[in-house]
Amino acid sequence: MADLRRANGREEPWKLTYFGVGNENWGCGGNMRPEYYADEYRRYATYIRNFAGNRIYKIACGANAGDYRWTEVLMREAGNMMDGLSLHYYTVPGDWSNKGSAVDFDEAKWFDTLRKTLFMEELVTRHSTIMDQYDPEKRVGLIVDEWGTWYDVEPGTNPGFLYQQNTLRDALVAGINLNIFNNHCDRVKMANIAQMVNVLQAIILTEGEKMVLTPTYHVFDMYKVHQEADLLQVNLENEEYRFGDDAIPQVSASASMDKDGVIHISICNLSHEKDVEIDCQLRGTEVSGVSGTILTAPAMNAHNTFDAPENIKPARFNGASLKNGVLRIEMPPKSVVVLAVG
């Protein structure tokens, strides 16, 4: 293999950072029991060695959504031989046989999609609790390496390519998930949306030489301010967002402070029709100004196309103000806002 590498123009070994041992071994990756996979993981991990100062971050296949027994067995039997344990969970409105359209949906589907997205909070919390029993120092990262929305493919496209459009609804899904991961950054060390280009909840769509940025792209861009920052605790007294007989929190939020002392707060208003007013007390710091960016649109299914690539894009947010140390935020419905306070 080294000779093959050299024959293709690379003299020095590649520096590999991450190595996932199998994928979805509970299903399409072998239909294994956790006990069997744990033994297989231990065997493979033994031979994934570090050479020439290169340290590999070994990731074991983790659970399918709420399979907590899988996490229990893997951490008990192999936790000392892994650096990360994966988790897969997709937001699927409807069911797997009829997932619904990415663009043609009503208020009920909007609500159901966000309700199912919020299940990620329970998943991360419960899997982390199990991991804490075997790894109280939180050395092993929870790697949420497949998440995002999954709808029926766009009409006329190849079903196997999983091509779907991307709307304001997906932007809210992205914002909610990123807030959850941010708030659990003591355990969640990596999170990878599935997937990046032209598949499922894509960040970019392409057609020949054309390219369009999706609402999900814009949320990722807005949330970049949390990278390499320190998490700040957010205590949220939440309003209920009710639809029919169901209710979910109306607001999702997370906050961090960057190396320059600027506080960034990312907020999602999940309601499809109601504004929200938030009074935020910033304790332990003095601030003098606030600015912000918002992503929203009049229609729930607003999306960008190759003919109209800027139907939905970020804009300046003027709904935040500071007075006597209290930050007041007035957010419109179905919106994502990121504030900079300093």
C-alpha positions as CSV (number, residue, x, y, z in Angstrom):
1,M,0.0,0.0,0.0
2,A,2.9,2.3,0.7
3,D,4.3,1.6,-2.8
4,L,0.8,2.3,-4.3
5,R,0.7,5.6,-2.5
6,R,4.2,6.6,-3.8
7,A,3.1,5.5,-7.4
8,N,0.3,8.0,-7.1
9,G,2.5,10.9,-6.2
10,R,2.6,10.9,-2.4
11,E,5.9,10.1,-0.8
12,E,5.1,10.9,2.8
13,P,2.3,9.0,4.7
14,W,-1.0,10.9,5.1
15,K,-1.7,12.2,8.5
16,L,-5.1,10.7,9.4
17,T,-6.9,12.4,12.2
18,Y,-10.2,10.5,12.6
19,F,-11.0,6.8,12.0
20,G,-14.6,5.4,12.4
21,V,-14.6,1.7,12.9
22,G,-17.7,0.6,11.0
23,N,-20.9,2.5,10.3
24,E,-24.4,1.7,11.5
25,N,-23.3,-1.7,12.6
26,W,-26.7,-2.2,14.4
27,G,-28.3,-2.1,10.9
28,C,-26.9,-1.9,7.4
29,G,-23.4,-2.2,8.7
30,G,-23.9,-5.8,9.8
31,N,-27.1,-6.1,11.9
32,M,-24.8,-6.8,14.9
33,R,-25.7,-7.1,18.5
34,P,-23.8,-4.5,20.7
35,E,-21.9,-7.3,22.4
36,Y,-20.6,-8.6,19.1
37,Y,-19.8,-5.2,17.7
38,A,-18.0,-4.3,21.0
39,D,-15.7,-7.3,20.5
40,E,-15.2,-6.5,16.8
41,Y,-14.4,-2.9,17.7
42,R,-11.8,-3.9,20.3
43,R,-10.1,-6.2,17.7
44,Y,-10.0,-3.5,15.0
45,A,-9.0,-0.7,17.4
46,T,-6.0,-2.8,18.5
47,Y,-4.5,-2.4,15.0
48,I,-5.4,1.2,14.4
49,R,-2.0,2.4,15.6
50,N,-0.3,5.7,15.9
51,F,2.8,6.1,13.8
52,A,5.4,8.8,13.3
53,G,3.8,11.1,15.9
54,N,0.4,11.0,14.3
55,R,-2.4,10.4,16.8
56,I,-5.7,8.9,15.5
57,Y,-9.0,9.7,17.1
58,K,-10.8,6.4,17.1
59,I,-14.6,6.5,16.9
60,A,-16.8,3.6,17.7
61,C,-20.2,3.1,16.1
62,G,-22.7,4.3,18.5
63,A,-26.5,4.1,18.8
64,N,-29.4,4.5,16.5
65,A,-31.4,7.2,18.1
66,G,-32.8,6.0,21.4
67,D,-31.0,2.6,21.6
68,Y,-29.5,3.3,25.1
69,R,-28.6,-0.3,25.6
70,W,-26.1,0.0,22.7
71,T,-24.4,2.9,24.5
72,E,-24.4,1.0,27.8
73,V,-22.7,-2.1,26.3
74,L,-20.2,-0.2,24.2
75,M,-19.0,2.0,27.0
76,R,-18.8,-0.9,29.4
77,E,-17.0,-3.3,27.1
78,A,-14.8,-0.9,25.0
79,G,-15.0,2.6,26.4
80,N,-11.4,2.5,27.4
81,M,-10.3,1.8,23.8
82,M,-12.2,4.7,22.0
83,D,-12.0,8.4,21.7
84,G,-15.5,8.9,20.4
85,L,-18.8,7.2,20.2
86,S,-21.2,8.1,17.4
87,L,-25.0,8.8,17.4
88,H,-27.4,8.9,14.5
89,Y,-30.7,10.7,14.5
90,Y,-32.7,12.1,11.6
91,T,-35.7,14.5,11.8
92,V,-38.4,12.7,9.8
93,P,-41.9,14.3,9.6
94,G,-44.4,11.6,9.0
95,D,-42.8,8.1,8.9
96,W,-40.1,6.4,6.9
97,S,-42.6,5.2,4.3
98,N,-44.0,8.6,3.7
99,K,-41.7,11.3,4.9
100,G,-43.4,14.2,3.2
101,S,-42.4,17.0,0.9
102,A,-39.4,19.3,1.6
103,V,-41.4,22.3,0.2
104,D,-45.1,21.5,0.2
105,F,-46.1,21.4,3.9
106,D,-48.6,23.0,6.2
107,E,-48.5,24.3,9.8
108,A,-49.0,20.8,11.2
109,K,-46.0,19.5,9.4
110,W,-43.9,22.5,10.4
111,F,-44.8,21.9,14.1
112,D,-44.2,18.1,13.8
113,T,-40.8,18.6,12.3
114,L,-39.6,20.9,15.0
115,R,-41.1,18.7,17.7
116,K,-39.2,15.8,16.4
117,T,-36.0,17.9,16.1
118,L,-36.2,18.8,19.8
119,F,-35.9,15.0,20.6
120,M,-32.2,15.5,20.0
121,E,-32.0,17.2,23.5
122,E,-33.3,14.0,25.2
123,L,-31.0,11.8,23.1
124,V,-27.9,13.7,23.9
125,T,-28.8,14.0,27.6
126,R,-29.6,10.4,28.1
127,H,-26.7,9.0,26.1
128,S,-24.3,11.4,27.9
129,T,-25.7,10.2,31.3
130,I,-24.8,6.6,30.4
131,M,-21.4,7.7,29.2
132,D,-20.8,9.6,32.4
133,Q,-21.1,6.3,34.4
134,Y,-18.1,4.8,32.6
135,D,-16.3,8.0,31.7
136,P,-16.9,10.7,34.4
137,E,-13.9,12.7,33.1
138,K,-15.7,13.1,29.7
139,R,-12.7,11.9,27.8
140,V,-14.8,10.1,25.2
141,G,-16.7,12.4,22.9
142,L,-20.2,12.0,21.7
143,I,-20.0,12.2,18.0
144,V,-23.3,13.1,16.4
145,D,-22.1,12.3,12.9
146,E,-25.5,11.9,11.1
147,W,-28.3,14.4,11.8
148,G,-30.7,16.6,9.8
149,T,-34.0,16.4,8.0
150,W,-35.0,13.6,5.7
151,Y,-37.9,14.1,3.3
152,D,-39.2,12.5,0.2
153,V,-36.9,13.2,-2.8
154,E,-37.8,16.0,-5.1
155,P,-40.2,14.9,-7.9
156,G,-38.4,13.7,-11.0
157,T,-35.0,13.0,-9.3
158,N,-33.3,9.7,-8.8
159,P,-34.7,8.3,-5.5
160,G,-31.2,6.8,-4.7
161,F,-29.6,10.3,-4.7
162,L,-31.8,11.6,-1.8
163,Y,-32.0,15.1,-3.4
164,Q,-34.3,17.4,-1.5
165,Q,-34.9,21.2,-1.3
166,N,-34.2,23.2,1.7
167,T,-36.5,25.8,3.3
168,L,-36.8,28.1,6.3
169,R,-38.1,25.1,8.2
170,D,-34.7,23.4,7.7
171,A,-33.0,26.6,9.0
172,L,-34.9,26.3,12.2
173,V,-34.0,22.6,12.4
174,A,-30.3,23.5,12.0
175,G,-30.5,26.3,14.6
176,I,-32.2,24.1,17.2
177,N,-29.7,21.3,16.7
178,L,-26.7,23.5,16.8
179,N,-28.0,25.1,20.0
180,I,-28.3,21.7,21.6
181,F,-24.8,20.7,20.6
182,N,-23.4,23.9,21.9
183,N,-25.2,23.6,25.2
184,H,-23.7,20.0,25.5
185,C,-20.2,20.8,24.3
186,D,-18.7,19.1,27.4
187,R,-19.7,15.8,25.8
188,V,-20.5,16.5,22.2
189,K,-17.1,16.9,20.5
190,M,-18.2,16.7,16.9
191,A,-21.5,17.0,15.0
192,N,-21.8,16.4,11.2
193,I,-24.9,17.2,9.3
194,A,-25.9,14.7,6.6
195,Q,-25.1,15.7,4.1
196,M,-23.2,18.7,2.7
197,V,-24.0,19.0,-1.0
198,N,-27.2,17.9,-2.9
199,V,-28.1,15.2,-0.4
200,L,-30.7,15.4,2.4
201,Q,-30.4,18.7,4.4
202,A,-27.7,20.0,2.2
203,I,-25.8,23.2,2.8
204,I,-25.2,23.7,-0.9
205,L,-27.2,22.7,-4.0
206,T,-25.7,22.5,-7.4
207,E,-26.9,22.0,-11.0
208,G,-24.1,21.9,-13.6
209,E,-22.1,25.0,-13.1
210,K,-24.7,26.7,-10.9
211,M,-24.6,26.7,-7.1
212,V,-27.1,28.0,-4.5
213,L,-26.7,28.5,-0.8
214,T,-29.5,27.0,1.3
215,P,-31.1,28.5,4.4
216,T,-29.2,25.8,6.3
217,Y,-26.0,27.2,5.0
218,H,-26.8,30.7,6.3
219,V,-27.5,29.3,9.8
220,F,-24.2,27.5,9.8
221,D,-22.5,30.8,8.7
222,M,-24.3,32.8,11.4
223,Y,-23.4,30.3,14.1
224,K,-19.7,30.3,13.3
225,V,-19.2,32.8,16.1
226,H,-19.5,30.0,18.7
227,Q,-16.4,28.2,17.3
228,E,-13.4,28.3,19.7
229,A,-15.5,30.2,22.2
230,D,-16.4,29.4,25.8
231,L,-19.9,28.2,26.5
232,L,-22.1,30.5,28.7
233,Q,-25.0,29.0,30.7
234,V,-28.4,30.1,29.6
235,N,-31.3,29.8,32.0
236,L,-34.5,30.1,29.9
237,E,-38.0,30.6,31.2
238,N,-39.8,29.5,28.1
239,E,-43.2,30.2,26.5
240,E,-45.1,27.2,25.1
241,Y,-45.6,26.9,21.4
242,R,-48.9,25.1,21.1
243,F,-50.4,23.4,18.1
244,G,-53.5,21.3,18.5
245,D,-53.1,19.2,21.7
246,D,-49.3,19.3,21.6
247,A,-46.8,21.9,23.0
248,I,-43.1,22.5,22.7
249,P,-40.8,25.3,23.9
250,Q,-41.2,28.4,21.7
251,V,-37.5,29.4,22.0
252,S,-34.2,27.6,21.6
253,A,-31.1,29.4,22.6
254,S,-27.4,29.0,23.4
255,A,-24.6,31.5,24.2
256,S,-20.8,31.8,24.3
257,M,-18.1,34.3,24.9
258,D,-15.2,34.6,22.4
259,K,-11.6,35.4,23.1
260,D,-12.2,39.1,22.8
261,G,-15.0,39.1,25.4
262,V,-17.8,39.4,23.0
263,I,-21.0,37.5,24.0
264,H,-22.8,35.8,21.1
265,I,-26.4,34.6,21.6
266,S,-28.1,32.4,19.1
267,I,-31.9,32.2,19.3
268,C,-34.6,30.4,17.4
269,N,-38.3,31.4,17.5
270,L,-40.0,28.1,16.6
271,S,-43.6,29.5,16.4
272,H,-44.9,29.8,12.8
273,E,-47.2,32.7,13.7
274,K,-46.3,34.4,17.1
275,D,-43.7,37.0,17.9
276,V,-41.6,36.5,21.1
277,E,-40.2,39.1,23.5
278,I,-37.2,38.1,25.6
279,D,-35.7,40.1,28.5
280,C,-32.2,38.8,29.1
281,Q,-30.2,39.6,32.2
282,L,-26.4,39.4,31.5
283,R,-24.9,38.7,34.9
284,G,-21.2,39.1,35.8
285,T,-20.3,41.3,32.9
286,E,-20.7,44.9,31.7
287,V,-21.8,45.5,28.1
288,S,-22.6,48.6,26.1
289,G,-23.8,47.6,22.7
290,V,-25.6,44.9,20.7
291,S,-25.9,44.1,17.0
292,G,-27.5,41.1,15.3
293,T,-28.3,39.1,12.2
294,I,-31.6,37.5,11.4
295,L,-32.8,34.8,9.0
296,T,-36.5,34.7,8.3
297,A,-39.0,35.0,5.5
298,P,-42.8,35.6,5.1
299,A,-43.5,32.0,4.0
300,M,-42.6,28.9,6.0
301,N,-41.4,27.2,2.9
302,A,-39.3,30.0,1.6
303,H,-36.3,28.6,-0.3
304,N,-33.6,29.5,-2.7
305,T,-33.6,28.3,-6.3
306,F,-31.1,28.5,-9.2
307,D,-33.3,31.2,-10.8
308,A,-33.8,33.0,-7.5
309,P,-30.8,32.3,-5.2
310,E,-31.5,35.0,-2.7
311,N,-35.1,34.5,-1.8
312,I,-34.0,33.9,1.8
313,K,-30.8,35.3,3.2
314,P,-29.5,36.9,6.4
315,A,-30.3,40.5,7.1
316,R,-29.4,43.0,9.8
317,F,-31.5,42.5,13.0
318,N,-32.7,45.7,14.7
319,G,-35.0,44.1,17.3
320,A,-32.5,44.0,20.2
321,S,-31.7,46.8,22.7
322,L,-29.8,47.3,25.9
323,K,-31.1,49.3,28.9
324,N,-29.8,49.3,32.4
325,G,-27.9,46.0,31.8
326,V,-31.0,44.2,30.5
327,L,-31.0,43.0,26.9
328,R,-34.4,43.1,25.3
329,I,-35.1,41.1,22.2
330,E,-38.2,41.2,20.0
331,M,-38.2,38.4,17.5
332,P,-40.7,37.8,14.7
333,P,-42.1,34.3,14.1
334,K,-40.2,31.5,12.4
335,S,-36.8,33.2,12.7
336,V,-33.2,32.6,13.7
337,V,-31.2,35.4,15.3
338,V,-27.6,35.7,16.3
339,L,-26.6,38.6,18.5
340,A,-23.2,40.1,19.4
341,V,-23.1,41.8,22.8
342,G,-20.1,43.6,24.0
